[in-house]
Amino acid sequence: MSLKNWYIKQQFKSQKDELSKLSIIERRKRFELTMSNLVSPIKAITNDVVMPHNIKGRFITQSKLKKKSVILYFHGGGFCAGTMDSYLNPCIDIVDATKMKLFLPEYRLAPENPFPCGLYDCVKAYDYLLGLGYKPENIVFIGDSAGANLALSTALVLKKRNAKLPSCMVLLSPCTQVEMYDDDRIYDDIEKKDVMLSANILRLWTKAYCQGSDSKDPFVSPIYANLTGLPPMLINIGTDDMLLDTARLFHTRALDYGVDSTFLVSEGHFHAYQLLHYYIPEAQVIMKSISKFINKHLTQK
């Protein structure tokens, strides 16, 4: 584990107890502030659009990129936070690493807009790209945390309506199951290692997102879905992430359903560390693996 990774973990750890006590709105403000303070020295070109149904989105690109391919990025934030602005710099880093144009939709957030509002917006974002002339085999889904959940749920909706699916998916520190056990003591050991997440935080987000919907609904918790026919996927998560066990179980279930799934575990890393691509050397290494994975499946089409 690099010194930079260790230092950043200590910073998050020192704030964890305070963050656990904040309301969703307060956490959203803190999330936006933290993410907006991320910097990137990389140049990029942005173009904001408004899709049908007044859904905002942002294209992020650089010159001389693959014109026919695009990443549809689903941002994280516990279904309750995240915007085009707060995710700008992490997405710029992904564009630079993959050499692909990226589209970042700003889906509606809970608790004001619970399930299935955000999922509806994500499906519409995929339809929007198709309307622009992008072919499914040239579209890649990438999502982090709750965004990875939405990437999977979007693919499941597309499968249900017999639509063509994207070429592949990359799931970073994915939330594949929002259902929580009643007894918090079950989470004691894994919660001690995680410098960001806690059972309290996960319950807060789940309640805000579901609001009466069944937490075992496959479109809420994709781990319960029939995964047959989903595109190849790469899952990356750190050993110090509370979502590690469910991510591993999801990978196993994907394999059981015949999905081409690759599972990469990063030793000593925290939840969604991949977003700190510019700051953490190990995140740069995993981004190279992600780029290689994407190129492999794009060239197969």
Phi, psi and omega per residue, in radians:
M1 nan 2.276 -3.093
S2 -1.253 2.792 3.114
L3 -1.121 -0.638 3.137
K4 -1.101 -0.751 3.130
N5 -1.105 -0.759 3.127
W6 -1.053 -0.777 -3.097
Y7 -1.126 -0.779 -3.133
I8 -1.119 -0.678 3.109
K9 -1.076 -0.676 3.130
Q10 -1.140 -0.642 3.118
Q11 -1.137 -0.779 3.113
F12 -1.145 -0.719 -3.108
K13 -1.063 -0.672 -3.099
S14 -1.192 -0.343 -3.101
Q15 -1.819 -0.097 -2.988
K16 -1.061 -0.826 -3.106
D17 -1.077 -0.720 3.133
E18 -1.123 -0.796 -3.111
L19 -1.111 -0.591 -3.112
S20 -1.115 -0.382 -3.085
K21 -1.637 -0.109 -3.077
L22 -1.392 2.649 3.031
S23 -1.286 2.962 3.133
I24 -1.052 -0.764 -3.122
I25 -1.131 -0.713 3.109
E26 -1.162 -0.705 3.100
R27 -1.137 -0.658 3.120
R28 -1.071 -0.777 3.131
K29 -1.102 -0.747 3.133
R30 -1.144 -0.702 3.118
F31 -1.066 -0.820 -3.130
E32 -1.083 -0.719 -3.134
L33 -1.130 -0.816 -3.124
T34 -1.094 -0.844 -3.101
M35 -1.168 -0.648 -3.124
S36 -1.214 -0.354 3.122
N37 -1.420 -0.166 3.069
L38 -1.172 2.445 -3.125
V39 -2.107 2.745 3.067
S40 -2.513 2.285 3.133
P41 -1.420 -0.003 -3.028
I42 -1.477 2.399 3.131
K43 -1.454 2.510 3.109
A44 -2.640 2.811 3.115
I45 -1.949 2.280 -3.132
T46 -2.078 2.604 3.099
N47 -2.516 1.964 -3.124
D48 -1.521 2.452 -3.139
V49 -2.338 2.852 3.001
V50 -2.126 2.014 -3.120
M51 -1.424 2.988 3.025
P52 -0.932 2.641 -3.103
H53 1.214 0.360 3.050
N54 1.067 0.593 3.087
I55 -1.578 2.162 -3.129
K56 -1.430 2.663 3.080
G57 -2.701 2.828 -3.124
R58 -2.412 2.208 2.979
F59 -1.528 2.346 3.083
I60 -2.170 2.205 -3.057
T61 -2.632 3.040 3.009
Q62 -2.315 2.925 3.109
S63 -1.253 2.633 3.065
K64 1.098 0.709 3.050
L65 -1.736 2.972 3.101
K66 -1.107 2.045 -3.022
K67 -1.298 -0.485 -3.016
K68 -1.608 -0.151 -3.056
S69 -1.952 2.607 3.133
V70 -2.625 2.516 3.016
I71 -1.652 2.227 2.961
L72 -1.691 1.928 -3.033
Y73 -1.771 2.239 3.111
F74 -1.864 1.930 -3.051
H75 -1.341 2.723 3.094
G76 -1.562 -2.857 -3.116
G77 2.164 0.383 3.066
G78 1.150 0.450 -3.090
F79 1.191 -0.036 -3.002
C80 -2.094 -0.118 -3.080
A81 -2.566 2.923 3.115
G82 1.935 2.346 3.122
T83 -2.459 3.053 3.066
M84 -1.093 -0.606 -3.101
D85 -1.276 -0.782 -3.079
S86 -1.205 -0.432 -3.134
Y87 -1.735 0.122 -3.069
L88 -1.036 -0.953 -3.044
N89 -1.184 -0.737 3.034
P90 -1.026 -0.645 3.133
C91 -1.260 -0.582 3.042
I92 -1.053 -0.739 3.115
D93 -1.071 -0.697 3.138
I94 -1.169 -0.711 3.084
V95 -1.033 -0.782 -3.119
D96 -1.169 -0.658 -3.100
A97 -1.279 -0.659 -3.065
T98 -1.644 -0.292 -3.069
K99 1.041 0.683 3.116
M100 -2.264 2.542 3.000
K101 -1.117 2.599 -3.101
L102 -2.264 2.449 3.047
F103 -2.067 2.197 -3.058
L104 -2.055 1.780 3.094
P105 -1.387 2.573 3.099
E106 -1.813 1.486 -3.083
Y107 -1.310 2.779 -3.134
R108 -1.196 2.551 -3.028
L109 -1.901 2.627 2.971
A110 -1.432 2.761 0.099
P111 -1.475 -0.184 -3.118
E112 -1.089 -0.592 -3.104
N113 -2.302 1.473 -3.086
P114 -1.276 3.084 3.048
F115 -0.877 2.355 0.160
P116 -1.814 0.430 -3.033
C117 -1.006 -0.904 -3.136
G118 -1.083 -0.703 3.118
L119 -1.102 -0.740 3.097
Y120 -0.981 -0.787 -3.128
D121 -1.128 -0.651 -3.140
C122 -1.170 -0.703 3.090
V123 -1.119 -0.701 3.113
K124 -1.125 -0.573 3.100
A125 -1.135 -0.695 3.081
Y126 -1.122 -0.783 3.111
D127 -1.060 -0.636 3.126
Y128 -1.089 -0.765 3.119
L129 -1.118 -0.702 3.084
L130 -1.063 -0.690 3.135
G131 -1.146 -0.437 3.089
L132 -1.421 -0.117 3.095
G133 1.849 0.022 3.079
Y134 -1.273 2.365 3.103
K135 -1.548 2.546 -3.130
P136 -0.917 -0.666 -3.111
E137 -1.217 -0.155 3.092
N138 -1.923 0.220 3.104
I139 -1.932 2.369 3.116
V140 -2.085 2.308 3.030
F141 -1.613 2.261 2.959
I142 -2.290 2.364 3.087
G143 -2.582 2.612 3.073
D144 -2.051 2.419 3.045
S145 0.987 -2.096 3.097
A146 -1.098 -0.493 3.086
G147 -1.145 -0.596 3.068
A148 -1.165 -0.637 3.039
N149 -1.031 -0.805 -3.128
L150 -1.188 -0.577 3.065
A151 -1.087 -0.811 3.116
L152 -1.130 -0.794 -3.121
S153 -1.119 -0.648 3.077
T154 -1.085 -0.774 3.107
A155 -1.080 -0.651 3.133
L156 -1.183 -0.666 3.071
V157 -1.123 -0.769 3.134
L158 -1.080 -0.705 3.110
K159 -1.107 -0.707 -3.112
K160 -1.107 -0.593 3.140
R161 -1.655 0.243 3.068
N162 1.047 0.572 3.084
A163 -1.520 2.796 3.081
K164 -1.271 2.431 -3.074
L165 -1.671 2.837 3.107
P166 -1.152 2.943 -3.076
S167 -1.156 -0.667 -3.111
C168 -2.898 2.974 -3.141
M169 -2.348 2.513 3.050
V170 -2.102 2.112 -3.070
L171 -1.998 1.974 -3.072
L172 -1.793 2.097 -3.108
S173 0.781 0.966 -2.926
P174 -1.271 2.490 2.941
C175 -1.635 1.789 -3.096
T176 -1.797 -0.135 -3.099
Q177 -2.582 2.038 3.136
V178 -1.621 -0.230 3.111
E179 -1.072 2.383 -3.139
M180 -2.080 2.517 3.018
Y181 -1.200 2.620 -3.111
D182 -1.187 -0.581 -3.063
D183 -1.631 1.985 -3.121
D184 -1.131 -0.379 -3.101
R185 -1.108 -0.380 3.101
I186 -1.068 -0.484 -3.052
Y187 -1.672 0.011 -3.004
D188 -0.955 -0.880 -3.046
D189 -1.147 -0.838 -3.092
I190 -1.284 -0.460 3.133
E191 -1.223 -0.538 3.128
K192 -1.140 -0.562 -3.119
K193 -1.411 -0.465 -3.041
D194 -1.475 2.152 -3.096
V195 -1.559 -0.032 -3.083
M196 -2.128 -0.858 -3.025
L197 -1.633 2.739 3.043
S198 -2.603 2.870 3.100
A199 -1.054 -0.646 -3.141
N200 -1.102 -0.771 3.142
I201 -1.152 -0.759 -3.124
L202 -1.132 -0.664 3.103
R203 -1.147 -0.693 -3.141
L204 -1.063 -0.819 -3.134
W205 -1.166 -0.727 -3.122
T206 -1.076 -0.793 3.133
K207 -1.081 -0.718 -3.127
A208 -1.173 -0.655 -3.076
Y209 -1.364 -0.764 -3.029
C210 -1.353 -0.927 3.123
Q211 0.773 0.970 3.097
G212 1.810 -0.350 3.077
S213 -1.294 2.623 -3.121
D214 -1.235 2.176 -3.131
S215 -1.179 -0.234 3.084
K216 -1.662 0.009 3.047
D217 -0.999 2.232 -3.097
P218 -1.010 -0.437 3.106
F219 -1.450 -0.187 3.033
V220 -1.708 -0.800 3.095
S221 -2.110 1.574 -3.061
P222 -1.009 -0.269 3.133
I223 -1.096 -0.375 -3.136
Y224 -1.640 0.044 -3.047
A225 -1.483 2.792 2.908
N226 -1.363 1.945 -3.002
L227 -1.618 0.060 -3.122
T228 -0.946 2.299 3.039
G229 1.534 -0.040 3.097
L230 -1.207 2.641 -3.100
P231 -1.215 2.911 3.084
P232 -0.943 2.492 -3.111
M233 -2.393 2.563 3.025
L234 -2.029 2.202 3.131
I235 -1.979 2.224 3.071
N236 -2.241 2.323 -3.131
I237 -2.691 2.673 -3.126
G238 -1.571 2.795 3.134
T239 -1.244 -0.331 -3.120
D240 -1.785 0.605 -3.106
D241 -2.005 2.244 3.135
M242 -1.041 -0.384 -3.084
L243 -1.565 0.104 -3.062
L244 -1.035 -0.858 -3.053
D245 -1.102 -0.751 -3.132
T246 -1.242 -0.562 3.080
A247 -1.149 -0.721 3.108
R248 -1.136 -0.737 3.106
L249 -1.109 -0.703 3.110
F250 -1.081 -0.753 3.097
H251 -1.008 -0.782 3.130
T252 -1.081 -0.747 3.122
R253 -1.136 -0.680 3.110
A254 -1.055 -0.768 3.108
L255 -1.084 -0.718 3.126
D256 -1.060 -0.547 3.124
Y257 -1.534 0.087 3.089
G258 1.493 0.240 3.128
V259 -1.422 2.449 3.057
D260 -1.358 1.636 -3.056
S261 -2.035 2.313 3.092
T262 -1.976 2.268 -3.071
F263 -2.073 2.027 -3.131
L264 -2.041 2.140 3.140
V265 -1.866 2.283 -3.110
S266 -1.816 2.006 -3.051
E267 -1.138 2.225 3.036
G268 1.380 0.170 -3.055
H269 -1.814 2.648 -3.022
F270 -1.697 3.109 -3.070
H271 -1.073 2.232 3.075
A272 1.017 0.572 3.102
Y273 -1.068 -0.400 -3.082
Q274 -1.060 -0.442 -3.125
L275 -1.209 -0.317 3.132
L276 -1.661 0.749 -3.082
H277 -0.950 -0.683 -3.112
Y278 -1.287 -0.416 -3.005
Y279 -1.723 -0.551 -3.002
I280 -1.971 2.097 -3.107
P281 -0.989 -0.695 -3.115
E282 -1.129 -0.530 3.092
A283 -1.192 -0.572 3.084
Q284 -1.186 -0.623 3.116
V285 -1.160 -0.802 -3.121
I286 -1.168 -0.519 3.114
M287 -1.169 -0.541 3.067
K288 -1.175 -0.682 3.082
S289 -1.130 -0.681 3.115
I290 -1.124 -0.781 3.131
S291 -1.070 -0.726 3.116
K292 -1.113 -0.749 3.117
F293 -1.054 -0.816 -3.125
I294 -1.092 -0.833 -3.123
N295 -1.058 -0.654 3.121
K296 -1.045 -0.784 -3.049
H297 -1.463 -0.403 3.033
L298 -1.257 -0.672 -3.098
T299 -1.337 -0.246 3.109
Q300 -1.363 -0.288 -3.060
K301 -1.502 nan nan
